[in-house]
Amino acid sequence: MTSPEAAESAPAPLWRGRALALVAIVLVALNLRTAVAALSPIFDQIGEDVSLGSIGIGFLGTLPLICFAVVGLIAPALHRRFGLEPVVVAALLAIVLGDVLRGLAVSYPMLAIGSAVTFAGMGVANILLPPLVKAYFPDRIGLLTSVYATTLALGATVPPLVAVPVADSLGWRVSVGMWAVLALVAVTPMLMLAARARRVAQDARDARDARDARRDRDAAETGGDDDLDEPQAAARGRVRRSPLAWSLMLMFAMTAFNTYALFAWLPSILIDIADATPAQAGLLLSLYSVMGLPASLLIPVLAVRLRNVGVLIWTGVVLFILGYGGLLLLPDQGTWLWVILAGLGPLLFPLALVLINLRTRTHPGAVALSSFVQSFGYAVGALGPLLVGVLHQATGAWSAPLLLLLGTAIVMAVAGIVVARPRMLEDQWHN
């Protein structure tokens, strides 16, 4: 099989025979963060009809990460049973159903159930999007990862901007439920892609049946026996024994830990330690979020072209250290600079996504590694907002939480030593 590095060196024309796949990937990515970011700006309007409470709001805030972690564990099984494209179609339909339920919610349980259905669909698509790129664009992994990582960031940026105006003019139910239309739009190209993949798979099965018949005749004559489907078996059973898998998961997890902790607490931190007004803190949170866009555009492309991705890992670690160090030592001087540096640190997120494909040789390997890294990574990341809040509550200050976040950079650096080595996951299965 051609390695990603070799494929990237001689890429085929981007649109030839796979324009449908490109459109499908972009539209799927566009739907994977909209529901996460659509609720929080209009909790006040929702609270007029549905009793929320601080605990209820906190649970809705952690629910995406919980769902991403749980369904990430079952996504490979769904993929093996039903195939890549049909499962992505089902995930999109789950997003549609969940968004509609959220828009129709008349009680908190209904709102939570609708959110869980939506986030479950997003979680499955999260896992299968890197393998989808590997399946259709093995020669353009860096470019396509850049495209869909940037689209993910846009999908998280737009909903907060339009949620309040739409809720004010048409009501919060429209503001929450309208994202079902976007998911429904993405279903059409994925259905077409699934139909095409089914035809190709049927042709492959016919060819395999003929080959198996010949092999059975040969085995009957020689008494031989083959080890069938080794890549699938290895992917299921051995990924958790791989140092590469654990290290990449830790790098992804610490990035999620930091990102979601700051999304939850950065305004409060800046108001308390930098004397920022609520309006200024909100603008700085937007600045923090926007810093993810250049990283999403550039990092996957650079990762494919660089011989050693260690320089990208150490850059991310240093940016985290400088950002948190500035907030600890000089919080009221150059606050915007510290926020920018902390916001650039999560460049390790798109790097982890592209490495899922660059560190695997086979499609089963990419599915297994994607599931392991994202499911366990999001589970650990869900602890970020909680632990930061607990430390702040216990100490009454922000020094301990910031030191905790600073400490995660050390974990990233240690994990990065293993991740930076140009070695494939499948190589470790057979050693």
C-alpha positions as CSV (number, residue, x, y, z in Angstrom):
1,M,0.0,0.0,0.0
2,T,1.3,3.5,-0.8
3,S,2.3,5.4,2.3
4,P,0.8,8.9,2.9
5,E,4.2,10.4,2.4
6,A,4.6,8.8,-1.0
7,A,1.1,9.6,-2.0
8,E,1.5,13.2,-1.0
9,S,4.6,13.6,-3.2
10,A,2.6,12.8,-6.4
11,P,-0.9,14.0,-5.8
12,A,-3.7,13.4,-8.3
13,P,-5.9,16.3,-9.5
14,L,-8.1,17.3,-6.6
15,W,-11.5,17.2,-8.5
16,R,-10.9,14.3,-10.8
17,G,-13.4,11.6,-9.8
18,R,-13.9,12.8,-6.3
19,A,-15.5,16.2,-6.3
20,L,-18.6,14.6,-4.6
21,A,-16.3,13.3,-1.8
22,L,-14.8,16.8,-1.3
23,V,-18.2,18.4,-1.1
24,A,-19.4,15.8,1.3
25,I,-16.4,16.1,3.6
26,V,-16.7,19.9,3.8
27,L,-20.4,19.7,4.5
28,V,-20.0,17.0,7.2
29,A,-17.3,19.0,8.9
30,L,-19.4,22.2,8.9
31,N,-22.0,20.3,11.0
32,L,-19.7,19.0,13.7
33,R,-19.6,22.0,16.0
34,T,-22.7,24.1,15.3
35,A,-24.9,22.5,18.0
36,V,-22.1,22.9,20.5
37,A,-21.9,26.6,20.1
38,A,-25.6,27.4,19.4
39,L,-27.0,27.2,22.9
40,S,-24.8,29.2,25.3
41,P,-25.5,32.7,23.8
42,I,-29.3,32.3,24.3
43,F,-29.6,30.5,27.6
44,D,-31.6,33.5,29.0
45,Q,-34.2,33.2,26.2
46,I,-34.4,29.4,26.6
47,G,-34.8,29.8,30.3
48,E,-38.0,31.7,29.9
49,D,-39.7,28.5,28.5
50,V,-37.5,25.7,29.9
51,S,-36.2,25.6,33.5
52,L,-32.4,25.3,33.2
53,G,-30.6,26.3,36.4
54,S,-26.8,26.5,36.8
55,I,-26.4,22.7,37.2
56,G,-28.5,22.1,34.1
57,I,-26.4,24.6,32.1
58,G,-23.2,23.0,33.4
59,F,-24.4,19.6,32.3
60,L,-25.2,20.8,28.9
61,G,-21.8,22.3,28.7
62,T,-20.1,19.0,29.4
63,L,-22.5,16.8,27.4
64,P,-20.7,17.3,24.1
65,L,-17.4,15.9,25.4
66,I,-19.2,13.0,27.2
67,C,-21.0,12.0,24.1
68,F,-17.9,12.4,21.9
69,A,-16.0,10.1,24.3
70,V,-18.7,7.4,24.6
71,V,-19.8,7.1,21.0
72,G,-16.2,7.2,19.9
73,L,-15.7,3.8,21.4
74,I,-18.5,2.3,19.3
75,A,-17.8,4.1,16.1
76,P,-15.3,1.5,14.8
77,A,-17.8,-1.3,15.4
78,L,-20.5,0.6,13.5
79,H,-18.0,1.1,10.7
80,R,-17.1,-2.6,10.5
81,R,-20.8,-3.6,10.5
82,F,-22.3,-1.1,8.2
83,G,-19.4,0.6,6.3
84,L,-17.9,4.1,6.4
85,E,-20.3,6.1,4.3
86,P,-23.6,4.7,5.6
87,V,-22.6,5.3,9.2
88,V,-21.7,8.9,8.4
89,V,-25.1,9.3,6.8
90,A,-26.7,7.9,9.9
91,A,-24.7,10.3,12.0
92,L,-25.9,13.3,10.0
93,L,-29.5,12.1,10.4
94,A,-29.0,11.9,14.2
95,I,-27.8,15.5,14.1
96,V,-31.0,16.5,12.2
97,L,-33.2,14.6,14.7
98,G,-31.4,16.0,17.7
99,D,-31.6,19.6,16.4
100,V,-35.3,19.3,15.8
101,L,-35.9,17.8,19.2
102,R,-34.0,20.7,20.8
103,G,-36.0,23.2,18.9
104,L,-39.3,21.6,20.0
105,A,-38.2,21.0,23.6
106,V,-40.8,21.9,26.3
107,S,-38.8,20.6,29.2
108,Y,-35.2,20.2,30.3
109,P,-35.1,16.4,29.8
110,M,-36.3,16.8,26.2
111,L,-33.7,19.5,25.6
112,A,-31.0,17.3,27.1
113,I,-32.1,14.2,25.2
114,G,-32.2,16.2,21.9
115,S,-28.7,17.5,22.7
116,A,-27.4,14.0,23.4
117,V,-28.7,12.7,20.1
118,T,-27.1,15.6,18.2
119,F,-23.8,15.2,20.0
120,A,-23.8,11.5,19.5
121,G,-24.1,12.0,15.8
122,M,-21.3,14.5,15.9
123,G,-19.2,12.2,17.9
124,V,-19.5,9.4,15.3
125,A,-18.7,11.7,12.5
126,N,-15.7,13.1,14.4
127,I,-14.2,9.6,14.5
128,L,-14.9,8.7,10.9
129,L,-14.0,12.0,9.2
130,P,-10.2,11.3,9.2
131,P,-10.7,7.8,7.7
132,L,-13.0,9.4,5.2
133,V,-10.2,11.7,4.1
134,K,-7.8,8.8,4.0
135,A,-10.2,6.7,1.9
136,Y,-10.8,9.4,-0.8
137,F,-7.7,11.6,-0.6
138,P,-4.7,9.5,0.4
139,D,-2.6,11.8,-1.8
140,R,-4.0,15.1,-0.3
141,I,-4.2,14.2,3.4
142,G,-2.6,17.5,4.6
143,L,-4.7,19.7,2.4
144,L,-8.0,18.0,3.1
145,T,-7.3,17.9,6.9
146,S,-6.6,21.6,6.7
147,V,-9.9,22.1,4.8
148,Y,-12.0,20.2,7.2
149,A,-10.2,21.4,10.4
150,T,-10.8,25.0,9.2
151,T,-14.4,24.2,8.4
152,L,-14.8,22.8,11.9
153,A,-13.5,26.1,13.3
154,L,-16.0,28.0,11.2
155,G,-18.8,25.8,12.3
156,A,-18.0,26.8,15.9
157,T,-17.6,30.5,15.1
158,V,-20.8,31.3,13.2
159,P,-23.5,30.0,15.5
160,P,-22.7,32.3,18.5
161,L,-22.7,35.3,16.0
162,V,-26.2,34.6,14.7
163,A,-27.8,32.9,17.7
164,V,-29.0,36.1,19.5
165,P,-30.2,38.0,16.4
166,V,-32.2,35.0,15.2
167,A,-33.6,34.3,18.7
168,D,-34.6,38.0,19.0
169,S,-36.4,38.1,15.7
170,L,-37.8,34.6,15.3
171,G,-37.5,33.0,18.8
172,W,-35.0,30.7,20.4
173,R,-36.6,27.5,19.0
174,V,-35.8,28.6,15.5
175,S,-32.3,29.7,16.5
176,V,-31.6,26.3,18.0
177,G,-33.4,24.1,15.5
178,M,-32.4,25.8,12.2
179,W,-29.1,24.0,12.2
180,A,-31.0,20.8,11.3
181,V,-31.3,22.2,7.8
182,L,-27.6,22.4,7.4
183,A,-27.2,18.8,8.4
184,L,-29.9,17.8,6.0
185,V,-28.1,19.5,3.2
186,A,-25.0,17.4,4.0
187,V,-27.0,14.2,3.9
188,T,-27.6,14.4,0.1
189,P,-23.9,14.2,-1.1
190,M,-23.2,11.6,1.6
191,L,-26.0,9.4,0.4
192,M,-24.7,9.7,-3.2
193,L,-21.2,8.8,-1.9
194,A,-22.6,5.8,0.0
195,A,-24.5,4.5,-3.1
196,R,-21.3,4.8,-5.1
197,A,-19.3,3.1,-2.4
198,R,-21.9,0.3,-2.2
199,R,-21.5,-0.4,-5.9
200,V,-17.7,-0.5,-5.6
201,A,-17.9,-2.7,-2.6
202,Q,-20.2,-5.2,-4.4
203,D,-17.7,-5.4,-7.3
204,A,-14.9,-6.0,-4.7
205,R,-16.9,-8.7,-3.0
206,D,-17.5,-10.4,-6.3
207,A,-13.8,-10.3,-7.1
208,R,-13.0,-11.5,-3.5
209,D,-15.4,-14.4,-3.8
210,A,-13.8,-15.6,-7.0
211,R,-10.3,-15.2,-5.3
212,D,-11.5,-17.1,-2.2
213,A,-12.9,-19.9,-4.3
214,R,-9.5,-20.3,-6.0
215,R,-7.7,-20.1,-2.6
216,D,-10.0,-22.8,-1.1
217,R,-9.3,-25.1,-4.0
218,D,-5.5,-24.5,-3.5
219,A,-5.9,-25.0,0.3
220,A,-7.7,-28.3,-0.3
221,E,-4.9,-29.5,-2.4
222,T,-2.0,-28.3,-0.2
223,G,-3.6,-28.2,3.3
224,G,-2.6,-24.6,3.7
225,D,-4.6,-21.9,5.5
226,D,-4.3,-18.1,5.4
227,D,-4.6,-15.6,8.2
228,L,-7.7,-13.7,7.1
229,D,-8.4,-10.0,7.6
230,E,-5.3,-9.4,9.6
231,P,-5.5,-5.6,9.4
232,Q,-9.0,-5.6,10.9
233,A,-8.1,-8.0,13.6
234,A,-4.9,-6.1,14.5
235,A,-6.7,-2.8,14.5
236,R,-9.3,-4.0,17.0
237,G,-7.0,-5.7,19.4
238,R,-3.6,-4.0,19.3
239,V,-4.0,-0.2,19.1
240,R,-4.3,0.1,22.9
241,R,-0.9,-1.5,23.3
242,S,0.8,1.1,21.0
243,P,3.0,3.8,22.6
244,L,2.3,6.0,19.6
245,A,-1.5,5.7,20.1
246,W,-1.2,6.5,23.8
247,S,1.1,9.5,23.2
248,L,-1.1,10.9,20.4
249,M,-4.1,10.5,22.6
250,L,-2.4,12.4,25.5
251,M,-1.4,15.2,23.2
252,F,-5.0,15.4,21.9
253,A,-6.5,15.1,25.4
254,M,-4.3,17.9,26.9
255,T,-5.2,20.2,24.0
256,A,-8.9,19.5,24.5
257,F,-8.4,19.9,28.3
258,N,-7.0,23.4,27.8
259,T,-9.3,24.5,25.1
260,Y,-12.6,23.6,26.8
261,A,-11.3,24.9,30.2
262,L,-10.6,28.3,28.7
263,F,-13.8,28.5,26.7
264,A,-15.6,27.9,30.1
265,W,-13.4,30.1,32.3
266,L,-11.3,32.6,30.4
267,P,-13.8,35.5,30.7
268,S,-14.0,35.0,34.5
269,I,-10.2,34.7,34.7
270,L,-9.6,38.0,32.8
271,I,-12.3,39.9,34.8
272,D,-10.6,38.8,38.1
273,I,-6.9,39.0,37.3
274,A,-6.7,41.6,34.5
275,D,-9.5,44.0,35.6
276,A,-11.2,43.4,32.2
277,T,-14.8,44.4,31.8
278,P,-17.3,41.7,30.8
279,A,-17.5,43.2,27.3
280,Q,-13.7,43.2,27.1
281,A,-13.5,39.6,28.4
282,G,-16.0,38.5,25.8
283,L,-14.0,40.1,23.0
284,L,-10.8,38.5,24.3
285,L,-12.6,35.1,24.3
286,S,-13.5,35.7,20.7
287,L,-9.9,36.5,20.0
288,Y,-8.8,33.3,21.7
289,S,-11.3,31.3,19.5
290,V,-10.2,33.0,16.2
291,M,-6.6,32.0,16.8
292,G,-7.6,28.5,15.9
293,L,-8.3,29.5,12.3
294,P,-4.7,30.1,11.0
295,A,-3.6,26.9,12.8
296,S,-6.3,24.9,11.1
297,L,-5.3,26.2,7.7
298,L,-1.5,25.9,8.0
299,I,-0.6,23.1,10.4
300,P,-1.9,20.0,8.5
301,V,-0.2,21.2,5.3
302,L,3.1,21.8,7.2
303,A,2.8,18.5,9.0
304,V,2.8,16.6,5.6
305,R,5.7,18.5,4.2
306,L,8.0,18.6,7.3
307,R,10.3,15.6,7.8
308,N,10.0,16.0,11.6
309,V,6.8,17.3,13.1
310,G,8.5,17.8,16.4
311,V,9.1,21.4,15.6
312,L,5.3,21.9,15.5
313,I,4.8,20.1,18.7
314,W,7.4,22.1,20.6
315,T,6.0,25.3,19.1
316,G,2.6,24.5,20.5
317,V,4.0,23.7,23.9
318,V,6.1,26.9,24.1
319,L,3.0,29.0,23.1
320,F,1.0,27.4,25.9
321,I,3.8,28.1,28.4
322,L,4.2,31.8,27.2
323,G,0.5,32.4,27.3
324,Y,-0.2,31.0,30.7
325,G,3.1,32.4,32.1
326,G,2.1,35.9,31.0
327,L,-1.3,35.6,32.6
328,L,0.3,34.4,35.8
329,L,3.1,37.0,36.0
330,L,1.8,40.1,34.1
331,P,-2.0,39.6,33.7
332,D,-2.8,43.3,33.3
333,Q,0.0,44.1,30.9
334,G,-0.3,42.9,27.3
335,T,-3.3,40.8,28.2
336,W,-4.3,40.5,24.5
337,L,-0.8,39.1,23.8
338,W,-1.1,36.3,26.4
339,V,-4.6,35.4,25.1
340,I,-3.2,35.2,21.5
341,L,-0.3,33.0,22.6
342,A,-2.6,30.7,24.6
343,G,-5.0,30.6,21.6
344,L,-2.3,29.6,19.2
345,G,-1.2,26.7,21.5
346,P,-4.1,24.5,20.4
347,L,-2.4,24.2,17.0
348,L,-1.8,20.7,18.4
349,F,-5.5,19.8,17.7
350,P,-5.3,20.0,13.9
351,L,-1.8,18.4,14.1
352,A,-3.3,15.4,16.0
353,L,-6.0,15.1,13.4
354,V,-3.6,14.9,10.5
355,L,-1.2,12.6,12.3
356,I,-4.1,10.0,12.7
357,N,-3.7,9.5,8.9
358,L,0.1,10.2,8.6
359,R,0.9,7.6,11.3
360,T,-1.2,4.8,9.8
361,R,-0.7,2.7,6.7
362,T,-4.1,1.1,6.5
363,H,-7.7,2.2,6.5
364,P,-8.5,-0.1,9.5
365,G,-5.5,1.4,11.3
366,A,-6.8,5.0,10.7
367,V,-10.3,4.1,12.1
368,A,-8.9,2.4,15.2
369,L,-6.4,5.2,15.9
370,S,-9.0,7.9,15.3
371,S,-11.5,6.1,17.7
372,F,-8.8,5.6,20.4
373,V,-7.4,9.1,20.2
374,Q,-10.7,11.0,20.1
375,S,-12.8,9.0,22.4
376,F,-10.3,8.8,25.3
377,G,-9.0,12.3,24.4
378,Y,-12.4,13.9,24.7
379,A,-13.1,12.0,27.9
380,V,-10.0,13.5,29.5
381,G,-10.7,16.9,28.0
382,A,-14.1,16.9,29.7
383,L,-12.2,17.2,33.1
384,G,-10.7,20.5,32.1
385,P,-13.6,22.9,32.9
386,L,-14.4,20.8,36.0
387,L,-10.9,20.7,37.5
388,V,-10.3,24.4,36.8
389,G,-13.6,25.3,38.6
390,V,-12.8,23.0,41.5
391,L,-9.4,24.5,42.0
392,H,-10.7,28.0,41.8
393,Q,-13.5,27.2,44.3
394,A,-11.0,25.6,46.7
395,T,-8.3,28.4,46.5
396,G,-10.4,31.5,45.8
397,A,-7.8,32.5,43.2
398,W,-6.7,31.7,39.6
399,S,-3.1,30.9,40.3
400,A,-3.6,27.2,40.9
401,P,-5.9,26.7,37.9
402,L,-3.4,28.4,35.6
403,L,-0.5,26.4,37.1
404,L,-2.5,23.2,36.4
405,L,-3.0,24.3,32.7
406,L,0.7,25.2,32.6
407,G,1.5,21.7,33.8
408,T,-0.4,20.1,31.0
409,A,2.2,21.6,28.6
410,I,4.8,19.3,30.2
411,V,2.5,16.3,29.5
412,M,2.2,17.4,25.9
413,A,6.0,17.8,25.6
414,V,6.6,14.3,26.9
415,A,4.0,12.7,24.7
416,G,5.4,14.8,21.8
417,I,8.7,13.0,22.0
418,V,7.0,9.8,20.9
419,V,4.6,11.3,18.5
420,A,7.4,13.2,16.7
421,R,9.1,9.9,15.7
422,P,8.2,9.1,12.1
423,R,6.8,5.6,12.8
424,M,3.6,3.9,11.7
425,L,1.0,2.4,14.0
426,E,1.0,-0.8,12.2
427,D,4.7,-1.3,12.5
428,Q,4.2,-1.5,16.3
429,W,1.6,-4.2,15.9
430,H,4.1,-6.7,14.5
431,N,7.1,-5.9,16.7
